[in-house]
Amino acid sequence: MFISWFLENDFIIFNILVSIVFFIYFAIAFSYTRDNILRLLFLFEILSLIFSFLFLIISLHYFDLYGQIVVLYILTIAAVEASIGLAMIYVYYKLWRTVKIASLKKIRG
């Protein structure tokens, strides 16, 4: 029974496996890059794209339009978050000439 379900749903299984591989990449990269703010921002963008991809694949599998609308909202929020984050990193770099997390101790507020 499981094998017949797997053969009928190979499209969704393949895409979920691709998402799992990218999530493993995110986890490994996140554990190795804890000192650069820019890399962490890009890794969180990859994470939002992974979840958007999963929503999209599941909504396509079940012929559901609401999942695709959720993907549009997620991508819009990710774009806004990236633009604000990059602007803050730019201003921080102009002040301190580095984007290392260890240098955040200079900020008091």
Secondary structure by P-SEA (a helix, b strand, c coil): caaaaaaaaaaaaaaaaaaaaaaaaaaaaaaaccccaaaaaaaaaaaaaaaaaaaaaaaaaaccaaaaaaaaaaaaaaaaaaaaaaaaaaaaaaacccccccccccccc
